[in-house]
């Protein structure tokens, strides 16, 4: 059994081995329940890490024609933005 020390702010660090076994990752939600003189901690949800490839095809541009970065004129866009400001 792992023992930890509570900080002045009431914070504790969950030992790495326990986090690994329970799949606790940044963003996981934990709920605390008092049971007699004990605290029971329940992992509410695990956030599955995503990969860059998982987002492929999520963003779709419906503009006609193909736009390439090489055809984008930064100076022209800056002039248009300046004109819009009045």
MARZABA-824088 format. One line per field, with one value per residue: z negated, y, x negated of N, C-alpha, C in turn; residue in one letter. Coordinates in Angstrom, 1 decimal, decimal comma. Atoms other than C-alpha are relative to their C-alpha. Example, Ala and Ser with C-alpha at 12.3 -4.5 7.8 and 13.67 -1.06 7.14 Angstrom:
BEGIN
nzz <- c(0,0; 0,0)
nyy <- c(-1,2; -1,1)
nxx <- c(-0,9; 0,9)
cazz <- c(-7,8; -7,1)
cayy <- c(-4,5; -1,1)
caxx <- c(-12,3; -13,7)
czz <- c(0,0; -0,8)
cyy <- c(1,2; 1,1)
cxx <- c(-0,9; 0,8)
code <- c(A; S)
# end
This chain:
BEGIN
nzz <- c(0,0; -0,1; 0,9; -0,5; 0,9; -0,4; 0,0; 0,7; -0,7; -0,1; -1,2; 0,1; -1,3; -0,1; -0,5; -1,4; -0,2; 0,1; -1,2; -1,2; 0,1; -0,1; -1,2; 0,4; -0,9; 0,1; -0,4; 0,6; 1,1; 1,1; 1,0; 1,4; 0,8; 1,4; 0,4; 1,4; 0,2; -1,1; -1,3; -1,2; -1,2; -1,2; -1,3; -0,7; -1,4; -0,5; -1,3; -0,9; -0,8; -1,4; -1,0; -1,0; -1,1; 0,4; -0,4; -1,4; -0,6; 0,8; -0,5; -1,5; -0,6; -1,0; -1,0; -1,3; -0,5; 1,0; 0,4; 0,4; 0,8; -0,9; -0,7; 1,0; 0,0; 1,3; -0,1; -0,4; 1,1; 1,0; -0,6; 0,1; 1,4; 0,4; -0,6; 0,8; 1,3; -0,3)
nyy <- c(-1,2; -1,2; -1,1; -1,4; -1,1; -1,1; -1,4; -1,0; -0,3; 1,2; 0,8; 1,2; 0,5; 1,4; 0,7; 0,4; 1,4; 0,0; -0,7; 0,9; 1,1; -0,4; -0,8; -1,4; -0,9; -1,4; -0,2; 1,0; -0,5; 0,9; -0,4; 0,5; 0,4; 0,3; 1,2; 0,1; -0,8; 0,2; -0,7; 0,8; -0,8; 0,7; -0,6; -0,3; 0,3; -0,1; -0,6; 0,8; -0,9; 0,1; -0,1; -1,0; 0,7; 0,1; -1,2; -0,2; -0,1; -0,7; -1,4; 0,0; -1,3; 0,1; -1,0; 0,6; 0,0; 0,4; -1,1; 0,5; -0,9; -0,8; -1,0; -1,0; -1,2; -0,6; -1,4; -0,3; 0,2; -1,1; -1,2; 0,2; -0,1; -1,4; -0,7; 0,3; -0,8; -1,3)
nxx <- c(-0,8; 0,7; -0,4; 0,3; -0,1; -0,9; 0,6; -0,7; -1,2; -0,9; 0,3; 0,8; 0,4; -0,4; 1,2; 0,1; -0,4; -1,4; -0,6; 0,1; -1,0; -1,4; -0,1; -0,3; 0,8; -0,5; -1,4; -0,9; -0,8; -0,1; -1,0; 0,4; -1,1; 0,4; -0,5; 0,5; 1,2; 0,8; -0,3; 0,1; 0,2; -0,5; 0,3; -1,3; 0,1; 1,3; 0,1; 0,9; 0,9; -0,3; 1,2; -0,2; -0,8; -1,4; -0,8; 0,0; -1,3; -1,0; -0,1; -0,3; -0,2; -1,0; 0,3; 0,3; 1,4; 1,0; 0,8; 1,3; 0,7; 0,9; -0,7; -0,5; 0,9; -0,1; 0,0; -1,4; -0,9; 0,2; -0,6; -1,4; -0,3; 0,1; -1,1; -1,2; 0,0; -0,4)
cazz <- c(0,0; 1,0; -1,5; -0,5; -2,3; -2,1; -1,1; -2,8; -0,1; -0,6; 2,5; 2,8; 5,6; 6,7; 7,1; 10,7; 10,4; 9,2; 12,0; 14,5; 13,2; 13,1; 16,3; 14,6; 17,1; 17,1; 17,4; 15,7; 13,3; 9,8; 7,3; 3,5; 1,2; -2,6; -3,9; -7,7; -8,5; -5,0; -1,6; 1,5; 4,8; 8,0; 11,5; 13,2; 16,7; 18,5; 21,4; 24,2; 25,7; 29,3; 32,3; 34,9; 37,5; 35,6; 36,7; 40,4; 42,4; 39,6; 41,2; 44,7; 46,8; 49,1; 51,1; 54,8; 56,3; 54,5; 52,4; 51,8; 49,2; 52,0; 53,6; 50,4; 50,6; 47,1; 48,1; 49,9; 46,9; 44,6; 47,0; 47,0; 43,2; 42,9; 45,4; 43,3; 40,2; 41,9)
cayy <- c(0,0; 3,4; 6,3; 10,0; 13,3; 15,9; 19,4; 22,6; 23,0; 19,6; 18,1; 14,7; 13,0; 9,7; 7,3; 6,5; 2,8; 3,4; 5,9; 3,4; 0,5; 2,5; 4,4; 7,8; 10,4; 14,2; 15,3; 12,2; 13,0; 11,4; 11,4; 11,0; 9,2; 9,0; 5,5; 5,5; 6,6; 6,0; 7,8; 5,9; 7,4; 6,4; 7,1; 8,7; 8,6; 8,0; 10,1; 8,0; 9,8; 10,6; 10,4; 13,1; 10,6; 10,4; 13,9; 13,3; 14,4; 16,3; 19,7; 20,1; 23,2; 23,6; 26,5; 26,0; 25,2; 24,1; 26,5; 26,0; 27,7; 28,9; 30,8; 32,8; 36,3; 37,5; 41,1; 41,2; 39,8; 42,4; 45,2; 43,8; 43,6; 47,2; 48,4; 46,7; 48,6; 51,8)
caxx <- c(0,0; -1,3; -1,3; -1,3; -1,5; 1,3; 0,1; 1,1; 3,7; 5,2; 3,5; 2,1; 0,1; 1,5; -1,5; -2,5; -1,9; 1,7; 2,4; 1,1; 3,2; 6,4; 5,7; 5,8; 4,5; 4,7; 8,3; 9,7; 12,5; 12,4; 15,2; 14,6; 17,0; 16,8; 17,3; 17,1; 13,6; 12,3; 12,3; 13,2; 12,0; 13,8; 12,5; 15,6; 14,3; 11,1; 10,1; 8,6; 5,6; 6,3; 3,9; 3,5; 4,9; 8,2; 9,1; 8,5; 11,5; 13,2; 12,6; 14,1; 13,8; 16,8; 15,2; 15,0; 11,6; 8,5; 6,6; 2,9; 0,7; -1,6; 1,2; 2,0; 0,6; -0,1; -0,7; 2,7; 4,5; 2,9; 4,0; 7,5; 7,5; 6,3; 9,0; 11,7; 10,6; 11,4)
czz <- c(0,0; -1,0; 0,6; -1,1; 0,6; -0,1; -0,8; 0,7; 0,1; 1,2; -0,4; 1,4; 0,0; 0,6; 1,4; 0,3; -0,1; 1,2; 1,2; -0,1; 0,2; 1,3; -0,2; 0,8; -0,3; 0,6; -0,5; -1,2; -1,1; -0,9; -1,4; -0,8; -1,4; -0,4; -1,4; -0,2; 1,2; 1,2; 1,1; 1,2; 1,2; 1,2; 0,8; 1,5; 0,3; 1,4; 0,8; 0,8; 1,5; 0,8; 1,0; 1,2; -0,3; 0,5; 1,5; 0,6; -0,8; 0,6; 1,5; 0,5; 1,2; 1,1; 1,4; 0,4; -1,2; -0,4; -0,5; -0,8; 0,9; 0,7; -0,9; 0,0; -1,3; 0,0; 0,4; -1,1; -1,0; 0,5; -0,2; -1,5; -0,4; 0,6; -0,8; -1,3; 0,2; 0,0)
cyy <- c(1,2; 1,1; 1,3; 1,0; 1,0; 1,3; 0,9; 0,4; -1,1; -0,9; -1,2; -0,4; -1,5; -0,7; -0,5; -1,4; -0,1; 0,7; -0,9; -1,1; 0,4; 0,9; 1,5; 0,8; 1,4; 0,2; -1,0; 0,7; -1,1; 0,5; -0,7; -0,3; -0,4; -1,3; -0,3; 0,9; -0,1; 0,9; -1,0; 0,9; -0,9; 0,8; 0,1; -0,3; 0,1; 0,6; -0,7; 1,0; -0,2; 0,1; 1,1; -0,6; -0,1; 1,1; 0,2; 0,0; 0,7; 1,4; -0,1; 1,4; -0,2; 1,1; -0,6; 0,1; -0,4; 1,1; -0,6; 1,1; 0,9; 1,0; 1,1; 1,1; 0,7; 1,5; 0,5; -0,1; 1,0; 1,3; -0,1; 0,2; 1,5; 0,8; -0,2; 0,8; 1,4; 1,0)
cxx <- c(-0,9; 0,5; -0,5; 0,2; 1,0; -0,7; 0,8; 1,3; 0,9; -0,3; -0,8; -0,5; 0,3; -1,3; 0,2; 0,6; 1,6; 0,7; -0,1; 1,0; 1,4; 0,2; 0,3; -1,0; 0,5; 1,3; 1,0; 0,8; 0,1; 1,1; -0,4; 1,3; -0,5; 0,7; -0,5; -1,2; -1,0; 0,5; -0,1; -0,1; 0,4; -0,4; 1,3; -0,1; -1,5; 0,0; -1,0; -0,8; 0,3; -1,3; 0,4; 0,9; 1,5; 0,8; 0,0; 1,4; 1,0; 0,3; 0,1; 0,2; 0,9; -0,2; -0,3; -1,4; -0,9; -0,9; -1,3; -0,7; -0,8; 0,7; 0,6; -1,0; 0,2; 0,2; 1,4; 1,0; -0,2; 0,6; 1,5; 0,5; -0,1; 1,1; 1,3; 0,1; 0,4; -1,0)
code <- c(X; X; X; X; X; X; X; X; X; X; X; X; X; X; X; X; X; X; X; X; X; X; X; X; X; X; X; X; X; X; X; X; X; X; X; X; X; X; X; X; X; X; X; X; X; X; X; X; X; X; X; X; X; X; X; X; X; X; X; X; X; X; X; X; X; X; X; X; X; X; X; X; X; X; X; X; X; X; X; X; X; X; X; X; X; X)
# end
